[in-house]
Amino acid sequence: MLASLSDSGSTPLDPGLAGGSLKVGRGGVPSQYEGLIVQAANDCKAGLSPSILAAQLKQESGFNPKASSPAGAQGIAQFMPGTWKTWGEGGDVWDPNDAIPAQGRFMCSLLKRAKNPAKYNDCPTETVTDPSQYNGSPTELALAGYNAGWCAVERYAGVPPASFAKGQTYDYVKIIMASSRQLTLSGASGGSSGAWTRPTSGALGTVYHATGAHWSSGYHTGIDFTVPTGTTVKAVGPGTVITAGQGGAYGNQIVIRHADGKYSHYAHLSSLSVSKGDTVKGGQKIGLSGATGNVTGPHLHFEIRTGPEYGSDVNPIPYLRQHGVSI
């Protein structure tokens, strides 16, 4: 098993995807490609991290848009001609303005498969359909699929072992995960972005993945903070507000995308202090707790997700602790 696998039985976190912005400049991402990488990741609704895309480009070509290989791979993302026909959308493989978004589309498709493998039935051997039973986090699975083809992931129900293909795929996943950490500035530091913090005061209530008929999924997709209506709710870290408004059973909700590709979700709010598109600092007030939506009493429901939508939750406690939050 790769070191990033969780022992909790829940969807594994990607410890290499620490919060923070891309490291730009010497030893990091060339400044001319930062915006393209971030936008390509933002365009993926499955939770693609900019640092993963950056690490792939560094590994494949060293950020060289003129790179080519004896095997026929071309450009900054080292697309083979056949693969480029699928993902290039008629663009120029040698132009980073076309190649980097194409790489994002390719990886996004693999992340979607990693999070819902049962939806796809095009491999001869599919040993497991429950993503929580795969050996590897969604990002690791996507990287393995990128390197070896998705059917290799299906065959081994996860990242292929070191014995497969002389360790090429196993090592590729480890290299990209490690490189993504090196290409990320820590989001836990202070400065203009603000530090990482708890979303609100108060004691923890219902735990992650508690089971019961109260939830449509059969289990609790986040953690609860037992606070009265009107308690200040803060952004746990710096990011961009992508949702702010009414959310059905969640009542008034806010979703924030962070630089590592993860999303924080705040539900049942009595009022909102931010709007969609706002940039927020860690610790900034974003609203007040409440009892809107499907609740039995006032509290803050909080989630960490790998994508913006319901069903992509991961355990918030380890994630917050990775960012230096005491909880």
N, C-alpha and C positions, 0 to 999 in steps of 0.2 A: 504493500500500500504506500502511496505517496504520503509525505509527512503532513500535508494539509488536510487529510481526512479527519472528520470529526468523530469523536468517540460517543457522541450523544445519540446517534441513530437518526438525527435530523439531517436535512440537506447540508452538506459540508460547506463551511465558509472557505474563502480563498484568502489565506493569511498574507499572501503576496500583494493583495490589492489593498494596501493601506491607504487611508484617506489622505488627500492632498493633491496639489497640482502637479503637472508634468515638470520634471527638471529640464530646463531649457538652457542651451548654451554648451559650454565646454563640458564634456563628459555626459551630456544629456541629449535632448532632442534639438536638432537644428531649428532655429526660431522660425524659419520660413515654413516649416511643416507642422508647427504646434496647432495652429487653427484648424488645419485639415484633419489632423488626427482627432482632436476633440470633437469636431463636428461629425466625423464618421462614427465615433462612439455614441454621440448624442442621438444620431439618427436611428440607432438600434434600440428598440424598446425591450430587448431581452436582457439588458444589463451588461453591455460590453464596456470594459474598462479601457480608457485611453492609454493607460500604461501598458496593457497587453498588446494593443496594436503597435505602439511605439517599440516595444521589445521585439516584436516580430519583424518590423522593418529594419531594426538594427541588426538582428540576426541574419536576415535574408540578404541584405545588400549593404549594410553599414550606412543606410540612408542615401545611397548613391542611385540617382534616377537613371543612370546610364549603365547600370550593372547588367551583365549577362553571364550565363553559365554554359559549360560545354553541353549540358543536357537540353538547352534551349530555353531556360527560364529567363524572363526579361523584366527590366525596370526595377524600380525601388521596392516593389512588393514581390518580385521574382515570380510572376505569373507564367505558367506554361500556356502556349497558344490555345489549347483546347479549353482550359479553365477560364482564360480571359474571355472567350466567346460567351461563356455562361454569365460572368459577373461584370464584364467591362462595359456593358450597355452602349456599345459602339464607340467608346472613347479610345484614347491613345494610351497604350500600355506604358509608353515611355514618359508620359506626362503625370507627375505626382498628383495634379489636380483631378485626374481621372483614376489613377491607380490606387490612391489611398482610400477614397470612398468605396472602390470596388473591393478592396481588402476588408473594409468594414462590413460590407454586405455579405461577403463570403463567411466571415467569422460569426456574424449575427445569425446566419442560417444554421450554423453548427451549434450555437448556443441554444437556439430554439429546440433543436433535436435533443440536446443534452437534458433540457428541462422537461421534455415531453416525448420520450422515445417511443411510447406506445402508439403515438399518432402516425408513425412511419413504419411501413412494413415492406421495405425494399431490400432487406438483407437476408441471405439464406439461413443465417444462424442468429437468432435473437433469444438469448438465454434469460434476460431479465427485462421487464417493462416498467418497473417501479424505479424512478430516478434516484430515490433515497438508498437503493441497494447497490448502486454502481460504485465501483472503486475509483473515486476521484470526484472533485467538485465540478460543477457545470463548466467552469472555465477550463479546467484541466481536461475534461472530456472533449470539449470543443477543440483544444489544441491538439489532442491526440488524433481526433478526426481529421484535422487539417493536415497533419503530417502523414498519417497512414491510411486515411479514408475511413468514413464512419463505420463501415461494416467490420473493421478491425476492432472498433470500440464495442460494437454489439457482440462480436465473437467472444471477447473476454469480459463482457459486462463491466467495462470500465477502461481505464488506461492500460494498454497492453503491458505485460511485465517486461523486465529487463531481458528475458530470454527471447522475446519477439524481435525479429529484424536486427539482431545483434545490439539491442538496446537503443537503437536510433530514436524510436518514438518516445520511449521512457525518458531518455536523456533530453530530448527536445523539450518536453513538457517542463522538466525541472529547470532547464536553462532559461526558458521564457518566463517562468514564474519568478525566478531569481532576478532576471534582468528587469522585470517590471517593477520590482521593489527599488532597484537602483535608479530607475528613471522617474521615481515619484518623490516629490518633496513631502515631508511629514506634514499631515494636516493637523497634528496634535499640538504644534507649536503655536505660540501667540502671534502677535502681529496684526496686520490689518484684517486678516480673515477671521480672527477670533478663535479661541480654543474650543476643544470638544468638551461637552458637558452633558449632564442628565437633562432630559426634556422638561422635567418639572420636579418640584419638591414632593414629599410624601412617600409613604411606604409602598413597597411592591404588593400588588394584589394577585390576581389570577396569573399563573405562570404560563410560559410558552408551551404550546401543545397540550395543555390540559384538555381532557375530552369531556363531551357532554352534548346533549340535544339542543342546547341554547345556540350553538353555532351551526351554520348551514353546512360547513365542511366536516362537522363532527368533532372538530378540535379548535383550540384557540390559536390564532395565527400571529399573536404578538404577546406583549406583556401589558399589564394594567398598573397604573399608579392611582392609589386611593386618595384622591384630593377632592375637595368640595368645588362646586361651581364657582368660576371666577378666579381660579388659581392661574398664575402666569405660566404659559407654555413657551418653551424656548427651542430654537433650532439646535439640534445636538452638535452640528458642525457646519462649516461653510458650504454653501451650495446655491442652487437655483430652484425657485418654486415652480413646479410644473403643474400642480393642481391646487386650487384653493376655492372651495365651495361645497355645495351639498353633495353627499355621496351615498344616498340610500341608507342602508342599515348602519353605515358609519356616521351618519349625521353630517355635521359640518366637519370637513376634513382638509388637511394640507399634506401634500407630498413634495418632498425636496430631493432633488438629484444632487449627489455629491461627486467630487472629482474622481473617486475610485470606481464609479459606475454603480454604486449602491444607492438605494432610495430610502429615506426615512419617512414614515407615515404617522400622522397625528390625527386622532378621530374623536368624535363626540364633543367637539368644541362648542362653546356657547357664543364665541365671537372670533373673528379673524382679523389680524393686523397686517397681513400681507396679501398680495395679489399674484396671479400667475405671471411668471416672467421676472419677478423680483429676485435680486441677488441678496442673500442673507449671510450674516456672519454667524459663527458658532456662538451660542449664548444669547443671540438676539431674540427679543420677544416676537412671537409670531401669532399669538392668540391667547384665549382664555379657555380653561377646561370647562366642561359642561356635561349635559346628559341628553344630547340630541341623538337621533337615530334609535337603533335597537339596543336599549340598555335597561338595566334594573336599578340604576342609580348613578349619580355623578362620578366620573373618573376620567382619566386619560388613557385611551388605548393607543399603544405605540408599537410600530412594526419597523423592521429593517427588511428590505426586499432587494432581490437581484434585478428586478424589473419594476416598472411603475404600477403594474396592475396587481389585483388580488390573485393570490395563489403562488406568488414568487417569494414568499417569506423565508427568512432564515432566523436563527436564534439571535435576538438582539443583544443578549448579555455578553457573549464572547466578543461580538463586534465592538461594542462600546468599550470593553476592557482593552481591546487592541489599540484603541485610540486614547488610552490613558484615563478613561473615566472610571471612577470608583463606584461600583454598584454591586 
